[in-house]
């Protein structure tokens, strides 16, 4: 048997194994299920929602757990059970009342990692204004690396996708930030996506 014959046999048999109960049930009602291509998160809107949910959990839930553990440790040392309730209340009130004036001065830590043929930056971690756009970071990196104006620079979030230049750093951090920082990979030639 040659390869072409084996491929034909596989094509004939494949339809027997690629059936899903949901598709058979919906076909009875004249409904066709369209499947999204695998490994293309940008075509699946739920992935963007999932990324925001993970960012929320990372920023809010983890920080609340850290605060809770800190309060529990203080409570164990002092023996006062009312301390926990008062600390949580005062922490939440300070966030609601005191952060309004600081909103324009919020900085986000960005970790810049070289990829491919890009030169390595001596300083990798930078604190960037949360309202800056990714295009500003691209220009900053180009100046820092002393690249020619016509040289291209590509930025990728977590080695997965290239954000648009008008994307705001705060939004990317909320969705894709990990361990208190946003990881951006930079290179001079297209690497991912």
N, CA and C of each residue as an Amber inpcrd file, in Angstrom:
protein
   579
   0.8320000  -1.1670000   0.0000000   0.0000000   0.0000000   0.0000000
   0.8900000   1.2480000   0.0000000   0.5160000   2.2210000  -0.7670000
   1.2900000   3.4510000  -0.7970000   0.5760000   4.5340000   0.0200000
   1.2970000   5.6470000   0.2710000   0.7990000   6.7220000   1.1260000
  -0.5260000   7.2980000   0.6250000  -0.6590000   7.4880000  -0.6610000
  -1.8910000   8.0580000  -1.2250000  -3.0970000   7.1670000  -0.9390000
  -2.9000000   5.8580000  -1.0130000  -3.9970000   4.9440000  -0.7190000
  -4.3840000   5.0030000   0.7640000  -3.3810000   5.1000000   1.6380000
  -3.6710000   5.2090000   3.0700000  -4.4400000   6.4860000   3.3900000
  -4.0700000   7.5690000   2.7310000  -4.7710000   8.8340000   2.9540000
  -6.2270000   8.7180000   2.5290000  -6.4890000   8.0690000   1.4340000
  -7.8710000   7.8700000   0.9760000  -8.6680000   7.0300000   1.9740000
  -8.0530000   6.0040000   2.5210000  -8.7390000   5.1730000   3.5160000
  -9.0610000   5.9920000   4.7640000  -8.0910000   6.8200000   5.1950000
  -8.3230000   7.6570000   6.3690000  -9.4570000   8.6380000   6.1130000
  -9.4830000   9.2590000   4.9230000 -10.5580000  10.2010000   4.5980000
 -11.9260000   9.5230000   4.6440000 -12.0080000   8.2930000   4.1680000
 -13.2830000   7.5790000   4.1900000 -13.7100000   7.2310000   5.6100000
 -12.7720000   6.8470000   6.4470000 -13.0890000   6.4210000   7.8120000
 -13.2410000   7.5880000   8.7860000 -12.6360000   8.7160000   8.4710000
 -12.6240000   9.8590000   9.3880000 -14.0310000  10.3530000   9.7190000
 -14.9140000  10.3320000   8.7400000 -16.2810000  10.8180000   8.9820000
 -17.0100000   9.9650000  10.0110000 -16.6250000   8.7150000  10.1790000
 -17.2610000   7.8520000  11.1800000 -16.8840000   8.2550000  12.6010000
 -15.7680000   8.9250000  12.7530000 -15.2700000   9.2470000  14.0910000
 -15.3950000  10.7270000  14.4510000 -15.7210000  11.5840000  13.5320000
 -15.8250000  13.0210000  13.8030000 -17.2690000  13.4680000  13.9950000
 -18.0370000  12.7120000  14.7200000 -19.4170000  13.0930000  14.9760000
 -19.5610000  13.5020000  16.4330000 -20.3560000  14.5210000  16.6430000
 -20.6290000  14.9990000  17.9960000 -22.1280000  14.9010000  18.2350000
 -22.4950000  14.4850000  19.4410000 -23.9080000  14.3160000  19.7800000
 -24.6660000  15.6300000  19.6400000 -24.0370000  16.7360000  19.9900000
 -24.7020000  18.0360000  19.9050000 -25.0440000  18.3560000  18.4500000
 -24.1210000  18.0830000  17.5560000 -24.3770000  18.3710000  16.1360000
 -25.5070000  17.4990000  15.5950000 -25.5710000  16.2560000  16.0240000
 -26.6440000  15.3720000  15.5580000 -27.9970000  15.8380000  16.0950000
 -28.0280000  16.2940000  17.3560000 -29.2840000  16.7800000  17.9300000
 -29.7450000  18.0670000  17.2590000 -28.8250000  18.9720000  17.0130000
 -29.2140000  20.2390000  16.3990000 -29.5690000  20.0760000  14.9240000
 -28.9930000  19.0840000  14.2550000 -29.3050000  18.8540000  12.8420000
 -30.7720000  18.4730000  12.6600000 -31.3320000  17.7960000  13.6500000
 -32.7580000  17.4280000  13.5900000 -33.6480000  18.6630000  13.5350000
 -33.1870000  19.7850000  14.0890000 -33.9590000  21.0240000  14.1180000
 -33.4910000  22.0160000  13.0620000 -32.6070000  21.5670000  12.1890000
 -32.1420000  22.4290000  11.1120000 -31.1060000  23.4680000  11.5340000
 -30.4320000  23.2230000  12.6440000 -29.4180000  24.1500000  13.1500000
 -28.0390000  23.5670000  12.8670000 -27.1630000  24.3980000  12.3160000
 -25.8010000  23.9690000  12.0370000 -24.8580000  24.6500000  13.0200000
 -23.9890000  23.8730000  13.6190000 -23.0040000  24.4210000  14.5500000
 -21.7290000  24.7200000  13.7810000 -21.2840000  25.9660000  13.9010000
 -20.0200000  26.3610000  13.2810000 -18.9500000  26.3610000  14.3590000
 -17.8600000  25.7020000  14.0990000 -16.7820000  25.6090000  15.0800000
 -15.7010000  26.6340000  14.7630000 -15.1520000  27.2120000  15.8170000
 -14.0610000  28.1590000  15.6630000 -12.7630000  27.3920000  15.4320000
 -11.8610000  27.9610000  14.6510000 -10.5940000  27.2580000  14.4250000
  -9.7850000  27.2000000  15.7200000  -9.1250000  26.0710000  15.9610000
  -8.3320000  25.9690000  17.1900000  -7.1110000  26.8870000  17.1440000
  -6.6610000  27.3110000  18.3230000  -5.4510000  28.1240000  18.4920000
  -5.5740000  29.5300000  17.9040000  -6.7860000  30.0250000  17.7210000
  -6.9930000  31.3990000  17.2490000  -7.8960000  32.1200000  18.2540000
  -7.2810000  32.5220000  19.3680000  -8.0490000  33.1540000  20.4340000
  -8.6980000  34.4560000  19.9800000  -8.0730000  35.1440000  19.0070000
  -8.6160000  36.4370000  18.5830000  -9.9480000  36.2900000  17.8510000
 -10.2750000  35.0880000  17.3930000 -11.5520000  34.8460000  16.7180000
 -12.6370000  34.3890000  17.6980000 -12.2560000  34.1740000  18.9420000
 -13.1890000  33.6780000  19.9350000 -13.4070000  34.7480000  21.0090000
 -14.5310000  35.4480000  20.9840000 -14.7600000  36.5550000  21.9170000
 -14.7110000  36.1430000  23.3890000 -15.0510000  34.9010000  23.7020000
 -15.0460000  34.4960000  25.1160000 -13.6350000  34.5080000  25.6820000
 -12.6290000  34.3300000  24.8310000 -11.2470000  34.3560000  25.3050000
 -10.8690000  35.7390000  25.8180000 -11.3730000  36.7860000  25.1740000
 -11.0950000  38.1470000  25.6370000 -11.7660000  38.4000000  26.9850000
 -12.9840000  37.8800000  27.1460000 -13.6840000  38.0120000  28.4190000
 -12.9480000  37.2160000  29.4980000 -12.5000000  36.0240000  29.1360000
 -11.7710000  35.1790000  30.0790000 -10.4760000  35.8650000  30.5190000
  -9.7940000  36.5230000  29.5930000  -8.5600000  37.2380000  29.9340000
  -8.8530000  38.3650000  30.9240000  -9.9660000  39.0790000  30.7200000
 -10.3340000  40.1410000  31.6600000 -10.6760000  39.5620000  33.0310000
 -11.3630000  38.4310000  33.0410000 -11.7150000  37.8030000  34.3210000
 -10.4530000  37.3730000  35.0610000  -9.4940000  36.8010000  34.3470000
  -8.2370000  36.3970000  34.9830000  -7.4850000  37.6110000  35.5040000
  -7.4820000  38.6950000  34.7300000  -6.8280000  39.9120000  35.1890000
  -7.4860000  40.4670000  36.4380000  -8.8170000  40.4280000  36.4720000
  -9.5460000  40.8900000  37.6500000  -9.1880000  40.0440000  38.8650000
  -9.2200000  38.7380000  38.6690000  -8.8900000  37.8420000  39.7860000
  -7.4660000  38.0730000  40.2670000  -6.5680000  38.2490000  39.3310000
  -5.1720000  38.4580000  39.7110000  -5.0010000  39.7510000  40.5010000
  -5.6540000  40.8120000  40.0750000  -5.4740000  42.1150000  40.7110000
  -6.2890000  42.2720000  41.9850000  -7.5390000  41.8560000  41.9620000
  -8.4290000  42.1320000  43.0800000  -8.4360000  40.9950000  44.0950000
  -8.7040000  39.8000000  43.6400000  -8.8680000  38.6870000  44.5680000
  -7.5580000  38.3710000  45.2760000  -6.4550000  38.3130000  44.5260000
  -5.1700000  37.9860000  45.1430000  -4.7700000  39.0630000  46.1360000
  -4.9570000  40.3330000  45.7820000  -4.5950000  41.3950000  46.7240000
  -5.4760000  41.3410000  47.9660000  -6.7530000  40.9710000  47.8110000
  -7.6310000  40.8550000  48.9790000  -7.2020000  39.6840000  49.8670000
  -6.7610000  38.5690000  49.2570000  -6.2700000  37.4440000  50.0440000
  -4.9970000  37.8370000  50.7910000  -4.1060000  38.5460000  50.1200000
  -2.8820000  38.9870000  50.7950000  -3.2170000  39.8950000  51.9670000
  -4.1860000  40.8060000  51.7570000  -4.6050000  41.7000000  52.8290000
  -5.2290000  40.8880000  53.9660000  -6.0350000  39.8840000  53.6270000
  -6.6850000  39.0590000  54.6380000  -5.6540000  38.2960000  55.4590000
  -4.6400000  37.7300000  54.8060000  -3.5990000  37.0080000  55.5340000
  -2.8230000  37.9480000  56.4590000  -2.5790000  39.1640000  55.9870000
  -1.8800000  40.1510000  56.8010000  -2.7150000  40.4990000  58.0320000
  -3.9990000  40.6970000  57.8370000  -4.8930000  41.0400000  58.9440000
  -4.9840000  39.8750000  59.9250000  -5.0590000  38.6580000  59.3990000
  -5.1280000  37.4850000  60.2730000  -3.8550000  37.3630000  61.1070000
  -2.7100000  37.6500000  60.5020000  -1.4490000  37.5900000  61.2450000
  -1.4320000  38.6440000  62.3480000  -1.9180000  39.8570000  62.0540000
  -1.9890000  40.9100000  63.0630000  -2.9590000  40.5240000  64.1760000
  -4.0600000  39.8860000  63.7860000  -5.0570000  39.4790000  64.7690000
  -4.4830000  38.4190000  65.7030000  -3.7460000  37.4810000  65.1380000
  -3.1460000  36.4380000  65.9630000  -2.1430000  37.0260000  66.9460000
  -1.4280000  38.0580000  66.5230000  -0.4450000  38.6850000  67.4040000
  -1.1210000  39.4900000  68.5120000  -2.1940000  40.2000000  68.1700000
  -2.8280000  41.0730000  69.1630000  -3.9530000  40.3830000  69.9290000
  -4.5620000  39.3640000  69.3380000  -5.6720000  38.6690000  69.9920000
  -6.9840000  39.4100000  69.8930000  -7.0690000  40.4790000  69.1060000
  -8.2830000  41.2970000  68.9750000  -9.0100000  40.9130000  67.7010000
 -10.2180000  40.3210000  67.8080000 -10.9480000  39.8650000  66.6220000
 -11.6360000  41.0070000  65.8880000 -11.8490000  42.1530000  66.5440000
 -12.5010000  43.2690000  65.8630000 -11.5450000  43.9770000  64.9060000
 -10.2500000  43.7070000  65.0270000  -9.2490000  44.3390000  64.1770000
  -9.4680000  44.0030000  62.7100000  -9.8190000  42.7520000  62.4370000
  -9.9790000  42.3280000  61.0480000 -11.0760000  43.1120000  60.3510000
 -12.2290000  43.2260000  60.9960000 -13.3490000  43.9400000  60.3660000
 -13.0060000  45.4070000  60.1390000 -12.4170000  46.0630000  61.1170000
 -12.0700000  47.4770000  60.9980000 -11.0050000  47.7000000  59.9380000
 -10.0340000  46.8030000  59.8260000  -8.9640000  46.9750000  58.8460000
  -9.5010000  46.8470000  57.4300000 -10.3630000  45.8660000  57.2180000
 -10.9320000  45.6970000  55.8820000 -11.7600000  46.9170000  55.5180000
 -12.5600000  47.4010000  56.4510000 -13.3960000  48.5610000  56.1830000
 -12.5390000  49.7910000  55.8730000 -11.5180000  50.0430000  56.6820000
 -10.7010000  51.2330000  56.4510000  -9.9090000  51.1140000  55.1570000
  -9.4570000  49.9090000  54.8120000  -8.7250000  49.7160000  53.5540000
  -9.6320000  50.0180000  52.3610000 -10.8640000  49.4970000  52.4030000
 -11.7970000  49.7470000  51.3050000 -12.1750000  51.2160000  51.2080000
 -12.3800000  51.8820000  52.3590000 -12.7280000  53.2940000  52.3400000
 -11.5910000  54.1360000  51.7790000 -10.3550000  53.7830000  52.1340000
  -9.2230000  54.5600000  51.6170000  -9.0860000  54.3850000  50.1170000
  -9.4140000  53.1940000  49.6200000  -9.3630000  52.9840000  48.1700000
 -10.4130000  53.8300000  47.4690000 -11.6220000  53.8830000  48.0600000
 -12.7030000  54.6300000  47.4260000 -12.4720000  56.1390000  47.4910000
 -11.9620000  56.6320000  48.6230000 -11.8380000  58.0670000  48.8210000
 -10.4910000  58.6290000  48.4030000  -9.4190000  57.9540000  48.7150000
  -8.0970000  58.5230000  48.5320000  -7.5040000  58.3550000  47.1550000
  -7.9390000  57.4110000  46.3820000  -7.3130000  57.1420000  45.0990000
  -7.7890000  58.0560000  43.9780000  -8.7900000  58.8720000  44.2250000
  -9.3090000  59.7360000  43.1610000  -8.2540000  60.7330000  42.7090000
  -7.4640000  61.2630000  43.6310000  -6.4260000  62.2190000  43.2660000
  -5.2120000  61.5770000  42.6360000  -5.0140000  60.2780000  42.9070000
  -3.8450000  59.5770000  42.3890000  -4.1050000  58.9200000  41.0420000
  -5.3170000  58.9490000  40.5470000  -5.6690000  58.2130000  39.3320000
  -4.8270000  58.6300000  38.1370000  -4.4420000  59.9110000  38.0890000
  -3.6740000  60.3520000  36.9340000  -2.1860000  60.0420000  37.0850000
  -1.7510000  59.5490000  38.2580000  -0.3350000  59.2690000  38.4830000
  -0.0720000  57.7830000  38.6570000  -0.9660000  56.9390000  38.2300000
  -0.7900000  55.5040000  38.3860000   0.2860000  55.0230000  37.4180000
   1.2230000  54.2550000  37.9510000   2.2920000  53.6920000  37.1410000
   2.1270000  52.1830000  37.0970000   2.4940000  51.6030000  35.9770000
   2.4410000  50.1570000  35.8110000   3.8360000  49.6680000  35.4840000
   4.2560000  48.6210000  36.1700000   5.5640000  48.0390000  35.8920000
   5.4970000  47.2200000  34.6180000   6.4330000  47.5040000  33.7210000
   6.5100000  46.7850000  32.4550000   7.8650000  46.1050000  32.3870000
   7.8560000  44.8260000  32.0660000   9.0850000  44.0660000  31.8950000
   9.3000000  43.8740000  30.4030000  10.3950000  44.4300000  29.8900000
  10.7030000  44.3520000  28.4610000  11.7500000  43.2700000  28.2370000
  11.4040000  42.2770000  27.4120000  12.3070000  41.1540000  27.1460000
  12.6290000  41.1130000  25.6590000  13.9090000  40.9670000  25.3630000
  14.3540000  40.8830000  23.9720000  14.0270000  39.5080000  23.4110000
  13.6900000  39.4770000  22.1240000  13.3910000  38.2320000  21.4230000
  14.0740000  38.2660000  20.0670000  14.5410000  37.1190000  19.6370000
  15.1440000  37.0270000  18.3130000  16.4140000  37.8460000  18.2070000
  16.5000000  38.6700000  17.1740000  17.7210000  39.4260000  16.8960000
  17.7220000  40.8210000  17.5300000  16.8090000  41.1030000  18.4380000
  16.7470000  42.4310000  19.0610000  17.8480000  42.5650000  20.1090000
  18.4660000  43.7470000  20.2000000  19.4650000  43.9630000  21.2470000
  18.8250000  43.9170000  22.6270000  19.5750000  43.4720000  23.6050000
  19.0660000  43.3540000  24.9720000  19.2420000  44.6880000  25.6850000
  18.1900000  45.1270000  26.3480000  18.2380000  46.3710000  27.1080000
  18.9080000  46.1080000  28.4570000  19.7360000  47.0440000  28.9060000
  20.3850000  46.8920000  30.2070000  19.3570000  46.9270000  31.3180000
  18.4440000  47.8720000  31.2370000  17.3600000  47.9640000  32.2080000
  16.1290000  47.3460000  31.5850000  15.5670000  46.3440000  32.2390000
  14.4370000  45.6150000  31.6640000  13.0890000  46.0240000  32.2640000
  13.0850000  46.4750000  33.5070000  11.8290000  46.8010000  34.1930000
  11.6650000  48.3150000  34.2430000  10.5020000  48.7770000  33.7870000
  10.2160000  50.2110000  33.7130000   8.8510000  50.4800000  34.3200000
   8.7080000  51.6140000  34.9860000   7.4130000  52.0680000  35.4890000
   6.8550000  53.0710000  34.4770000   5.7080000  52.7310000  33.8970000
   5.1230000  53.5290000  32.8160000   3.7610000  54.0470000  33.2600000
   3.4410000  55.2560000  32.8590000   2.1320000  55.8430000  33.1360000
   1.0450000  54.9290000  32.5660000   0.0410000  54.6220000  33.3600000
  -1.0040000  53.6700000  32.9700000  -1.7940000  54.1190000  31.7460000
  -1.8470000  55.4150000  31.4820000  -2.6360000  55.9200000  30.3670000
  -1.8400000  56.0170000  29.0620000  -0.5700000  55.6390000  29.0830000
   0.2380000  55.6800000  27.8530000  -0.2360000  54.6060000  26.8930000
  -0.0040000  54.8690000  25.6160000  -0.3610000  53.8950000  24.5850000
   0.8450000  53.0280000  24.2570000   0.5730000  51.8500000  23.7040000
   1.6430000  50.9220000  23.3300000   2.5590000  51.5580000  22.2830000
   2.0170000  52.3800000  21.4110000   2.8290000  53.0760000  20.4150000
   3.8990000  53.9300000  21.0680000   3.5830000  54.5370000  22.2060000
   4.5700000  55.3340000  22.9330000   5.7080000  54.4480000  23.4410000
   5.3600000  53.2570000  23.9420000   6.3830000  52.3220000  24.4220000
   7.2670000  51.8670000  23.2680000   6.6530000  51.6160000  22.1130000
   7.4320000  51.2000000  20.9400000   8.4510000  52.2840000  20.5710000
   8.0100000  53.5290000  20.5560000   8.9230000  54.6280000  20.2320000
  10.0150000  54.7720000  21.2870000   9.6500000  54.5860000  22.5480000
  10.6320000  54.6570000  23.6280000  11.7140000  53.5870000  23.4510000
  11.2800000  52.3580000  23.1720000  12.2430000  51.2580000  22.9980000
  13.1350000  51.5250000  21.7830000  12.5450000  52.0360000  20.7020000
  13.3470000  52.3530000  19.5100000  14.4060000  53.4020000  19.8210000
  14.0350000  54.4310000  20.5950000  15.0130000  55.4600000  20.9780000
  16.0740000  54.8720000  21.8940000  15.6630000  54.0720000  22.8700000
  16.5900000  53.4890000  23.8310000  17.6100000  52.5830000  23.1310000
  17.1340000  51.8140000  22.1480000  18.0200000  50.9000000  21.4200000
  18.7610000  51.5910000  20.2740000  18.4530000  52.8790000  20.0760000
  19.0610000  53.6820000  19.0120000  18.8570000  53.0430000  17.6360000
  17.6180000  52.6430000  17.3810000  17.2630000  52.0710000  16.0780000
  17.0310000  53.2010000  15.0810000  17.2190000  52.8990000  13.8280000
  16.9500000  53.8620000  12.7630000  15.4410000  54.0970000  12.6800000
  15.0000000  55.2770000  12.2310000  13.5590000  55.5620000  12.1520000
  12.8020000  54.6010000  11.2330000  13.4680000  54.0690000  10.2170000
  12.7800000  53.1710000   9.2900000  12.8250000  51.7080000   9.7430000
  13.5540000  51.4080000  10.8210000  13.5970000  50.0280000  11.3240000
  12.2910000  49.7030000  12.0450000  11.8360000  48.4880000  11.8520000
  10.5910000  48.0610000  12.4970000  10.8830000  47.4790000  13.8640000
   9.9120000  47.6210000  14.7440000   9.9880000  47.0230000  16.0680000
   8.6240000  46.4140000  16.3690000   8.6270000  45.1770000  16.8040000
   7.3950000  44.4670000  17.1170000   7.3280000  44.2320000  18.6170000
   6.1700000  44.4920000  19.2050000   5.9330000  44.2280000  20.6280000
   4.8780000  43.1370000  20.7460000   5.0890000  42.2260000  21.6870000
   4.1480000  41.1400000  21.9210000   3.8400000  41.0570000  23.4040000
   2.5880000  40.7800000  23.7260000   2.1680000  40.6030000  25.1080000
   2.2510000  39.1210000  25.4330000   3.0550000  38.7870000  26.4400000
   3.1970000  37.4050000  26.9250000   3.4930000  36.4010000  25.8060000
   4.2540000  36.7820000  24.8380000   4.6600000  35.9170000  23.7200000
   3.4680000  35.3850000  22.9220000   2.3680000  36.1060000  22.9040000
   1.1960000  35.5720000  22.2140000   0.6770000  36.4570000  21.0950000
   0.5050000  37.7380000  21.3290000  -0.1020000  38.5810000  20.2950000
   0.5000000  39.9720000  20.3210000   0.3990000  40.6320000  19.2040000
   0.8920000  42.0060000  19.0720000  -0.2770000  42.9560000  19.2960000
  -0.2340000  43.7690000  20.3520000  -1.3240000  44.7260000  20.5740000
  -1.2440000  45.8620000  19.5660000  -2.3690000  46.4950000  19.3170000
  -2.3520000  47.6300000  18.3930000  -1.6730000  48.8150000  19.0820000
  -1.0250000  49.6870000  18.3070000  -0.2910000  50.8110000  18.8990000
  -1.1610000  51.7650000  19.7220000  -2.4660000  51.8120000  19.4510000
  -3.3160000  52.7230000  20.2140000  -3.9000000  52.0800000  21.4770000
  -3.5110000  50.8470000  21.7620000  -3.9820000  50.1560000  22.9700000
  -3.3670000  50.8160000  24.2010000  -4.1560000  50.9580000  25.2660000
  -3.6910000  51.6260000  26.4840000  -3.0540000  50.5900000  27.4210000
  -1.9510000  50.9730000  28.0450000  -1.1840000  50.0670000  28.8930000
  -2.0370000  49.5220000  30.0350000  -2.8680000  50.3720000  30.6350000
  -3.7030000  49.9570000  31.7640000  -4.6260000  48.8080000  31.3800000
  -5.2300000  48.8970000  30.1960000  -6.1510000  47.8430000  29.7610000
  -5.4130000  46.5230000  29.5580000  -4.2460000  46.5860000  28.9470000
  -3.4700000  45.3610000  28.7450000  -3.0360000  44.7710000  30.0800000
  -2.6420000  45.6270000  31.0050000  -2.2110000  45.1480000  32.3180000
  -3.3690000  44.4660000  33.0510000  -4.5540000  45.0770000  32.9960000
  -5.7010000  44.4870000  33.6820000  -6.0640000  43.1240000  33.1160000
  -5.8740000  42.9480000  31.8130000  -6.2350000  41.6770000  31.1820000
  -5.1090000  40.6460000  31.2210000  -3.8830000  41.0830000  31.0360000
  -2.7880000  40.1380000  30.8260000  -1.6350000  40.2970000  31.8150000
  -1.7590000  41.1910000  32.7790000  -0.6880000  41.3810000  33.7470000
  -0.5690000  40.1940000  34.6880000   0.6700000  39.8560000  35.0510000
   0.9090000  38.7660000  35.9920000   1.9890000  39.2010000  36.9740000
   1.8460000  38.7860000  38.2150000   2.8230000  39.0890000  39.2680000
   3.1050000  40.5780000  39.3810000   2.0980000  41.4080000  39.1790000
   2.2500000  42.8440000  39.3500000   2.9550000  43.5620000  38.2160000
   3.1030000  42.9060000  37.0760000   3.7570000  43.5650000  35.9430000
   3.1710000  43.0630000  34.6320000   3.4100000  43.8390000  33.5870000
   3.0040000  43.4690000  32.2310000   4.2730000  43.0910000  31.4790000
   4.3060000  41.8860000  30.9400000   5.4920000  41.4040000  30.2300000
   5.3120000  41.6700000  28.7370000   6.2390000  42.4380000  28.1740000
   6.2350000  42.7460000  26.7450000   7.5360000  42.2300000  26.1300000
   7.4130000  41.4700000  25.0590000   8.5850000  40.9950000  24.3210000
   8.7340000  41.8760000  23.0920000   9.9630000  42.2540000  22.7980000
  10.1990000  43.1050000  21.6340000  11.2150000  42.4310000  20.7100000
  11.0400000  42.6480000  19.4180000  11.9650000  42.1050000  18.4370000
  11.9210000  42.9480000  17.1600000  12.9370000  42.7740000  16.3370000
  13.0410000  43.5580000  15.1190000  12.4000000  42.8650000  13.9200000
  12.0490000  41.6100000  14.0820000  11.3420000  40.8840000  13.0230000
  10.1400000  40.1820000  13.6530000   9.1560000  39.8960000  12.8440000
   7.9240000  39.3160000  13.3600000   8.2280000  37.9450000  13.9770000
   7.7800000  37.7270000  15.2160000   8.0800000  36.4930000  15.9170000
   6.8500000  35.6260000  16.1330000   5.7590000  36.2140000  16.6340000
   4.5250000  35.4650000  16.8890000   3.3810000  36.1520000  16.1890000
   2.3240000  35.4160000  15.9640000   1.1100000  35.9890000  15.3910000
   1.3060000  36.4110000  14.0100000
